[in-house]
Amino acid sequence: MAEAEQPERLRPEHRVSVDDVRQLMGASTPHFALQLRNRIRKLIRDLPPGDPARVEGEREIARLDRIAVTGETRGEPEQDGQRPMPSLGEGEPTPRAAH
């Protein structure tokens, strides 16, 4: 996952929207969490506090920080006697990534 942004989002006349943030969120997995976090941070950095896209972006940045460190659980809670599959290394200490 590259941290490069779509050229149309970089144009000065482009108004960053909640949809722009959500398009980036769609690909979020622990493996790509830090790259996506950086892209969202860059996308919303010039928006004023309280802007809906900034609020959504900040919420997603916090979630990406969490899954980058702890991973995520796959599957539904206990179904048919099978437990959900935890991420590899869950429960092991992982150093926090620099912001």
N, CA, C and O atoms as a GROMACS GRO file, in nm:
protein
  396
    1MET      N    1   0.086  -0.117   0.000
    1MET     CA    2   0.000   0.000   0.000
    1MET      C    3   0.090   0.123   0.000
    1MET      O    4   0.171   0.142   0.091
    2ALA      N    5   0.076   0.203  -0.099
    2ALA     CA    6   0.154   0.327  -0.107
    2ALA      C    7   0.085   0.437  -0.027
    2ALA      O    8  -0.035   0.430   0.001
    3GLU      N    9   0.161   0.536   0.010
    3GLU     CA   10   0.104   0.651   0.079
    3GLU      C   11   0.071   0.762  -0.019
    3GLU      O   12   0.031   0.871   0.022
    4ALA      N   13   0.089   0.736  -0.148
    4ALA     CA   14   0.057   0.837  -0.250
    4ALA      C   15  -0.094   0.858  -0.256
    4ALA      O   16  -0.172   0.766  -0.233
    5GLU      N   17  -0.133   0.978  -0.286
    5GLU     CA   18  -0.274   1.013  -0.288
    5GLU      C   19  -0.321   1.027  -0.432
    5GLU      O   20  -0.242   1.052  -0.523
    6GLN      N   21  -0.451   1.011  -0.451
    6GLN     CA   22  -0.509   1.032  -0.583
    6GLN      C   23  -0.490   1.178  -0.623
    6GLN      O   24  -0.516   1.267  -0.542
    7PRO      N   25  -0.444   1.203  -0.746
    7PRO     CA   26  -0.414   1.340  -0.788
    7PRO      C   27  -0.531   1.438  -0.771
    7PRO      O   28  -0.509   1.553  -0.735
    8GLU      N   29  -0.652   1.393  -0.798
    8GLU     CA   30  -0.766   1.486  -0.786
    8GLU      C   31  -0.790   1.533  -0.643
    8GLU      O   32  -0.842   1.642  -0.621
    9ARG      N   33  -0.752   1.451  -0.545
    9ARG     CA   34  -0.768   1.493  -0.405
    9ARG      C   35  -0.664   1.596  -0.365
    9ARG      O   36  -0.682   1.666  -0.265
   10LEU      N   37  -0.557   1.608  -0.441
   10LEU     CA   38  -0.450   1.702  -0.408
   10LEU      C   39  -0.471   1.840  -0.468
   10LEU      O   40  -0.399   1.934  -0.434
   11ARG      N   41  -0.567   1.854  -0.555
   11ARG     CA   42  -0.592   1.984  -0.617
   11ARG      C   43  -0.644   2.083  -0.513
   11ARG      O   44  -0.728   2.048  -0.430
   12PRO      N   45  -0.593   2.207  -0.517
   12PRO     CA   46  -0.634   2.306  -0.416
   12PRO      C   47  -0.785   2.331  -0.413
   12PRO      O   48  -0.840   2.362  -0.308
   13GLU      N   49  -0.851   2.318  -0.527
   13GLU     CA   50  -0.995   2.346  -0.531
   13GLU      C   51  -1.080   2.229  -0.481
   13GLU      O   52  -1.201   2.242  -0.464
   14HIS      N   53  -1.016   2.113  -0.456
   14HIS     CA   54  -1.091   1.997  -0.408
   14HIS      C   55  -1.128   2.016  -0.261
   14HIS      O   56  -1.042   2.043  -0.177
   15ARG      N   57  -1.256   2.002  -0.231
   15ARG     CA   58  -1.305   2.010  -0.094
   15ARG      C   59  -1.310   1.870  -0.037
   15ARG      O   60  -1.386   1.786  -0.085
   16VAL      N   61  -1.228   1.843   0.064
   16VAL     CA   62  -1.222   1.710   0.126
   16VAL      C   63  -1.356   1.679   0.190
   16VAL      O   64  -1.413   1.762   0.261
   17SER      N   65  -1.405   1.559   0.165
   17SER     CA   66  -1.537   1.520   0.217
   17SER      C   67  -1.525   1.394   0.304
   17SER      O   68  -1.421   1.328   0.307
   18VAL      N   69  -1.633   1.365   0.373
   18VAL     CA   70  -1.641   1.242   0.451
   18VAL      C   71  -1.624   1.123   0.357
   18VAL      O   72  -1.562   1.023   0.395
   19ASP      N   73  -1.677   1.131   0.237
   19ASP     CA   74  -1.662   1.021   0.140
   19ASP      C   75  -1.515   0.998   0.104
   19ASP      O   76  -1.475   0.883   0.086
   20ASP      N   77  -1.436   1.104   0.094
   20ASP     CA   78  -1.292   1.087   0.068
   20ASP      C   79  -1.228   1.005   0.180
   20ASP      O   80  -1.150   0.913   0.154
   21VAL      N   81  -1.260   1.038   0.304
   21VAL     CA   82  -1.205   0.965   0.419
   21VAL      C   83  -1.253   0.821   0.415
   21VAL      O   84  -1.174   0.730   0.437
   22ARG      N   85  -1.380   0.800   0.389
   22ARG     CA   86  -1.436   0.664   0.388
   22ARG      C   87  -1.378   0.579   0.276
   22ARG      O   88  -1.364   0.457   0.292
   23GLN      N   89  -1.344   0.639   0.163
   23GLN     CA   90  -1.280   0.563   0.056
   23GLN      C   91  -1.146   0.507   0.103
   23GLN      O   92  -1.112   0.393   0.070
   24LEU      N   93  -1.072   0.583   0.179
   24LEU     CA   94  -0.946   0.534   0.233
   24LEU      C   95  -0.969   0.429   0.342
   24LEU      O   96  -0.893   0.333   0.352
   25MET      N   97  -1.072   0.446   0.422
   25MET     CA   98  -1.102   0.354   0.531
   25MET      C   99  -1.138   0.215   0.478
   25MET      O  100  -1.114   0.116   0.546
   26GLY      N  101  -1.194   0.209   0.360
   26GLY     CA  102  -1.241   0.082   0.305
   26GLY      C  103  -1.133  -0.024   0.295
   26GLY      O  104  -1.163  -0.143   0.301
   27ALA      N  105  -1.009   0.016   0.281
   27ALA     CA  106  -0.900  -0.080   0.265
   27ALA      C  107  -0.827  -0.108   0.395
   27ALA      O  108  -0.719  -0.167   0.393
   28SER      N  109  -0.884  -0.069   0.508
   28SER     CA  110  -0.808  -0.079   0.633
   28SER      C  111  -0.800  -0.221   0.686
   28SER      O  112  -0.901  -0.288   0.708
   29THR      N  113  -0.678  -0.264   0.705
   29THR     CA  114  -0.645  -0.391   0.768
   29THR      C  115  -0.524  -0.362   0.857
   29THR      O  116  -0.457  -0.260   0.839
   30PRO      N  117  -0.495  -0.450   0.953
   30PRO     CA  118  -0.377  -0.424   1.036
   30PRO      C  119  -0.249  -0.407   0.954
   30PRO      O  120  -0.163  -0.326   0.987
   31HIS      N  121  -0.239  -0.483   0.847
   31HIS     CA  122  -0.118  -0.478   0.764
   31HIS      C  123  -0.095  -0.339   0.703
   31HIS      O  124   0.019  -0.294   0.693
   32PHE      N  125  -0.202  -0.271   0.663
   32PHE     CA  126  -0.191  -0.141   0.598
   32PHE      C  127  -0.233  -0.025   0.686
   32PHE      O  128  -0.241   0.088   0.639
   33ALA      N  129  -0.258  -0.050   0.813
   33ALA     CA  130  -0.315   0.052   0.902
   33ALA      C  131  -0.230   0.178   0.910
   33ALA      O  132  -0.284   0.288   0.905
   34LEU      N  133  -0.100   0.165   0.922
   34LEU     CA  134  -0.016   0.284   0.940
   34LEU      C  135  -0.007   0.367   0.812
   34LEU      O  136  -0.002   0.489   0.819
   35GLN      N  137  -0.003   0.301   0.698
   35GLN     CA  138  -0.001   0.376   0.572
   35GLN      C  139  -0.133   0.451   0.552
   35GLN      O  140  -0.134   0.566   0.511
   36LEU      N  141  -0.243   0.384   0.582
   36LEU     CA  142  -0.374   0.449   0.569
   36LEU      C  143  -0.388   0.564   0.669
   36LEU      O  144  -0.441   0.669   0.636
   37ARG      N  145  -0.340   0.541   0.790
   37ARG     CA  146  -0.344   0.648   0.890
   37ARG      C  147  -0.272   0.772   0.840
   37ARG      O  148  -0.323   0.884   0.853
   38ASN      N  149  -0.155   0.753   0.781
   38ASN     CA  150  -0.079   0.867   0.730
   38ASN      C  151  -0.150   0.937   0.615
   38ASN      O  152  -0.148   1.060   0.607
   39ARG      N  153  -0.213   0.860   0.527
   39ARG     CA  154  -0.287   0.920   0.416
   39ARG      C  155  -0.406   1.001   0.466
   39ARG      O  156  -0.432   1.110   0.417
   40ILE      N  157  -0.478   0.946   0.563
   40ILE     CA  158  -0.593   1.019   0.617
   40ILE      C  159  -0.546   1.144   0.691
   40ILE      O  160  -0.606   1.250   0.677
   41ARG      N  161  -0.440   1.132   0.768
   41ARG     CA  162  -0.386   1.247   0.840
   41ARG      C  163  -0.351   1.360   0.742
   41ARG      O  164  -0.384   1.476   0.766
   42LYS      N  165  -0.285   1.325   0.633
   42LYS     CA  166  -0.246   1.423   0.533
   42LYS      C  167  -0.371   1.484   0.466
   42LYS      O  168  -0.375   1.604   0.437
   43LEU      N  169  -0.470   1.401   0.441
   43LEU     CA  170  -0.592   1.446   0.375
   43LEU      C  171  -0.668   1.550   0.458
   43LEU      O  172  -0.722   1.646   0.403
   44ILE      N  173  -0.673   1.531   0.590
   44ILE     CA  174  -0.756   1.619   0.675
   44ILE      C  175  -0.678   1.729   0.745
   44ILE      O  176  -0.738   1.812   0.814
   45ARG      N  177  -0.547   1.733   0.727
   45ARG     CA  178  -0.464   1.824   0.808
   45ARG      C  179  -0.503   1.971   0.798
   45ARG      O  180  -0.486   2.045   0.895
   46ASP      N  181  -0.555   2.017   0.685
   46ASP     CA  182  -0.588   2.158   0.669
   46ASP      C  183  -0.734   2.191   0.698
   46ASP      O  184  -0.777   2.306   0.685
   47LEU      N  185  -0.812   2.090   0.737
   47LEU     CA  186  -0.953   2.113   0.766
   47LEU      C  187  -0.968   2.173   0.906
   47LEU      O  188  -0.891   2.140   0.996
   48PRO      N  189  -1.066   2.259   0.924
   48PRO     CA  190  -1.086   2.318   1.057
   48PRO      C  191  -1.142   2.216   1.156
   48PRO      O  192  -1.207   2.120   1.115
   49PRO      N  193  -1.118   2.237   1.285
   49PRO     CA  194  -1.177   2.150   1.387
   49PRO      C  195  -1.329   2.151   1.371
   49PRO      O  196  -1.389   2.255   1.344
   50GLY      N  197  -1.390   2.037   1.388
   50GLY     CA  198  -1.536   2.027   1.377
   50GLY      C  199  -1.585   1.998   1.237
   50GLY      O  200  -1.702   1.964   1.219
   51ASP      N  201  -1.499   2.010   1.135
   51ASP     CA  202  -1.539   1.975   0.999
   51ASP      C  203  -1.575   1.826   0.998
   51ASP      O  204  -1.499   1.746   1.052
   52PRO      N  205  -1.688   1.788   0.938
   52PRO     CA  206  -1.730   1.646   0.941
   52PRO      C  207  -1.624   1.550   0.888
   52PRO      O  208  -1.606   1.442   0.943
   53ALA      N  209  -1.553   1.588   0.782
   53ALA     CA  210  -1.448   1.501   0.728
   53ALA      C  211  -1.332   1.488   0.827
   53ALA      O  212  -1.272   1.382   0.839
   54ARG      N  213  -1.301   1.597   0.896
   54ARG     CA  214  -1.192   1.591   0.995
   54ARG      C  215  -1.231   1.504   1.113
   54ARG      O  216  -1.151   1.423   1.160
   55VAL      N  217  -1.354   1.519   1.160
   55VAL     CA  218  -1.403   1.438   1.273
   55VAL      C  219  -1.399   1.290   1.236
   55VAL      O  220  -1.351   1.208   1.314
   56GLU      N  221  -1.448   1.257   1.118
   56GLU     CA  222  -1.447   1.117   1.072
   56GLU      C  223  -1.303   1.068   1.058
   56GLU      O  224  -1.272   0.955   1.096
   57GLY      N  225  -1.216   1.151   1.002
   57GLY     CA  226  -1.076   1.114   0.985
   57GLY      C  227  -1.006   1.090   1.117
   57GLY      O  228  -0.931   0.994   1.130
   58GLU      N  229  -1.028   1.176   1.214
   58GLU     CA  230  -0.965   1.160   1.345
   58GLU      C  231  -1.013   1.033   1.414
   58GLU      O  232  -0.935   0.964   1.480
   59ARG      N  233  -1.141   1.002   1.400
   59ARG     CA  234  -1.196   0.879   1.457
   59ARG      C  235  -1.129   0.757   1.392
   59ARG      O  236  -1.092   0.661   1.459
   60GLU      N  237  -1.114   0.764   1.260
   60GLU     CA  238  -1.052   0.652   1.189
   60GLU      C  239  -0.903   0.640   1.221
   60GLU      O  240  -0.852   0.528   1.231
   61ILE      N  241  -0.834   0.751   1.237
   61ILE     CA  242  -0.692   0.748   1.275
   61ILE      C  243  -0.675   0.676   1.409
   61ILE      O  244  -0.583   0.595   1.424
   62ALA      N  245  -0.761   0.704   1.504
   62ALA     CA  246  -0.755   0.637   1.635
   62ALA      C  247  -0.777   0.486   1.619
   62ALA      O  248  -0.708   0.406   1.683
   63ARG      N  249  -0.873   0.447   1.535
   63ARG     CA  250  -0.900   0.305   1.513
   63ARG      C  251  -0.781   0.238   1.444
   63ARG      O  252  -0.743   0.126   1.481
   64LEU      N  253  -0.724   0.305   1.345
   64LEU     CA  254  -0.609   0.248   1.274
   64LEU      C  255  -0.489   0.232   1.366
   64LEU      O  256  -0.416   0.133   1.357
   65ASP      N  257  -0.468   0.329   1.456
   65ASP     CA  258  -0.361   0.315   1.555
   65ASP      C  259  -0.382   0.190   1.640
   65ASP      O  260  -0.287   0.117   1.669
   66ARG      N  261  -0.507   0.165   1.679
   66ARG     CA  262  -0.536   0.047   1.762
   66ARG      C  263  -0.511  -0.083   1.686
   66ARG      O  264  -0.444  -0.172   1.737
   67ILE      N  265  -0.564  -0.094   1.563
   67ILE     CA  266  -0.548  -0.222   1.493
   67ILE      C  267  -0.406  -0.244   1.444
   67ILE      O  268  -0.365  -0.358   1.422
   68ALA      N  269  -0.329  -0.137   1.425
   68ALA     CA  270  -0.189  -0.153   1.384
   68ALA      C  271  -0.109  -0.220   1.495
   68ALA      O  272  -0.013  -0.292   1.468
   69VAL      N  273  -0.148  -0.198   1.618
   69VAL     CA  274  -0.076  -0.251   1.733
   69VAL      C  275  -0.135  -0.384   1.781
   69VAL      O  276  -0.061  -0.476   1.813
   70THR      N  277  -0.267  -0.394   1.785
   70THR     CA  278  -0.330  -0.513   1.843
   70THR      C  279  -0.387  -0.607   1.740
   70THR      O  280  -0.423  -0.720   1.774
   71GLY      N  281  -0.396  -0.567   1.615
   71GLY     CA  282  -0.459  -0.652   1.515
   71GLY      C  283  -0.608  -0.645   1.527
   71GLY      O  284  -0.664  -0.550   1.583
   72GLU      N  285  -0.674  -0.746   1.475
   72GLU     CA  286  -0.820  -0.751   1.480
   72GLU      C  287  -0.863  -0.896   1.489
   72GLU      O  288  -0.788  -0.986   1.453
   73THR      N  289  -0.985  -0.918   1.536
   73THR     CA  290  -1.040  -1.052   1.546
   73THR      C  291  -1.128  -1.077   1.425
   73THR      O  292  -1.211  -0.993   1.390
   74ARG      N  293  -1.111  -1.191   1.363
   74ARG     CA  294  -1.193  -1.228   1.248
   74ARG      C  295  -1.300  -1.326   1.291
   74ARG      O  296  -1.279  -1.407   1.381
   75GLY      N  297  -1.415  -1.319   1.227
   75GLY     CA  298  -1.522  -1.413   1.254
   75GLY      C  299  -1.618  -1.362   1.359
   75GLY      O  300  -1.594  -1.262   1.426
   76GLU      N  301  -1.725  -1.435   1.371
   76GLU     CA  302  -1.830  -1.401   1.466
   76GLU      C  303  -1.799  -1.463   1.602
   76GLU      O  304  -1.725  -1.561   1.611
   77PRO      N  305  -1.856  -1.406   1.709
   77PRO     CA  306  -1.839  -1.469   1.840
   77PRO      C  307  -1.893  -1.612   1.836
   77PRO      O  308  -1.996  -1.638   1.773
   78GLU      N  309  -1.825  -1.701   1.900
   78GLU     CA  310  -1.857  -1.844   1.912
   78GLU      C  311  -1.983  -1.888   1.838
   78GLU      O  312  -2.095  -1.862   1.881
   79GLN      N  313  -1.962  -1.954   1.726
   79GLN     CA  314  -2.073  -2.010   1.649
   79GLN      C  315  -2.045  -2.157   1.622
   79GLN      O  316  -1.932  -2.193   1.588
   80ASP      N  317  -2.142  -2.239   1.638
   80ASP     CA  318  -2.128  -2.381   1.609
   80ASP      C  319  -2.005  -2.442   1.676
   80ASP      O  320  -1.940  -2.530   1.619
   81GLY      N  321  -1.973  -2.396   1.795
   81GLY     CA  322  -1.861  -2.450   1.869
   81GLY      C  323  -1.725  -2.403   1.824
   81GLY      O  324  -1.623  -2.450   1.875
   82GLN      N  325  -1.720  -2.310   1.727
   82GLN     CA  326  -1.592  -2.259   1.679
   82GLN      C  327  -1.568  -2.118   1.732
   82GLN      O  328  -1.658  -2.034   1.731
   83ARG      N  329  -1.446  -2.094   1.777
   83ARG     CA  330  -1.410  -1.964   1.829
   83ARG      C  331  -1.363  -1.874   1.715
   83ARG      O  332  -1.314  -1.924   1.614
   84PRO      N  333  -1.376  -1.739   1.730
   84PRO     CA  334  -1.320  -1.648   1.629
   84PRO      C  335  -1.168  -1.659   1.626
   84PRO      O  336  -1.106  -1.698   1.725
   85MET      N  337  -1.109  -1.625   1.514
   85MET     CA  338  -0.964  -1.635   1.498
   85MET      C  339  -0.900  -1.502   1.535
   85MET      O  340  -0.925  -1.401   1.470
   86PRO      N  341  -0.815  -1.499   1.641
   86PRO     CA  342  -0.746  -1.375   1.676
   86PRO      C  343  -0.633  -1.347   1.577
   86PRO      O  344  -0.586  -1.438   1.509
   87SER      N  345  -0.591  -1.223   1.570
   87SER     CA  346  -0.476  -1.188   1.487
   87SER      C  347  -0.352  -1.258   1.541
   87SER      O  348  -0.345  -1.289   1.660
   88LEU      N  349  -0.257  -1.281   1.454
   88LEU     CA  350  -0.130  -1.340   1.497
   88LEU      C  351  -0.064  -1.245   1.595
   88LEU      O  352  -0.063  -1.124   1.574
   89GLY      N  353  -0.008  -1.299   1.699
   89GLY     CA  354   0.064  -1.218   1.795
   89GLY      C  355  -0.024  -1.143   1.893
   89GLY      O  356   0.025  -1.062   1.971
   90GLU      N  357  -0.154  -1.168   1.890
   90GLU     CA  358  -0.242  -1.097   1.981
   90GLU      C  359  -0.202  -1.126   2.125
   90GLU      O  360  -0.178  -1.241   2.161
   91GLY      N  361  -0.196  -1.025   2.205
   91GLY     CA  362  -0.159  -1.041   2.343
   91GLY      C  363  -0.010  -1.021   2.367
   91GLY      O  364   0.033  -1.008   2.481
   92GLU      N  365   0.068  -1.018   2.260
   92GLU     CA  366   0.211  -0.994   2.274
   92GLU      C  367   0.236  -0.844   2.268
   92GLU      O  368   0.169  -0.774   2.192
   93PRO      N  369   0.331  -0.794   2.346
   93PRO     CA  370   0.358  -0.651   2.340
   93PRO      C  371   0.415  -0.612   2.204
   93PRO      O  372   0.503  -0.680   2.151
   94THR      N  373   0.365  -0.506   2.149
   94THR     CA  374   0.410  -0.456   2.020
   94THR      C  375   0.447  -0.309   2.036
   94THR      O  376   0.367  -0.233   2.092
   95PRO      N  377   0.564  -0.266   1.990
   95PRO     CA  378   0.600  -0.126   2.005
   95PRO      C  379   0.506  -0.038   1.923
   95PRO      O  380   0.464  -0.074   1.814
   96ARG      N  381   0.473   0.078   1.978
   96ARG     CA  382   0.387   0.173   1.907
   96ARG      C  383   0.465   0.236   1.794
   96ARG      O  384   0.584   0.264   1.806
   97ALA      N  385   0.397   0.258   1.685
   97ALA     CA  386   0.460   0.324   1.570
   97ALA      C  387   0.466   0.474   1.595
   97ALA      O  388   0.379   0.530   1.661
   98ALA      N  389   0.568   0.536   1.542
   98ALA     CA  390   0.583   0.683   1.556
   98ALA      C  391   0.478   0.752   1.470
   98ALA      O  392   0.442   0.702   1.364
   99HIS      N  393   0.431   0.865   1.516
   99HIS     CA  394   0.331   0.941   1.440
   99HIS      C  395   0.400   1.035   1.348
   99HIS      O  396   0.335   1.109   1.274
   0.00000   0.00000   0.00000
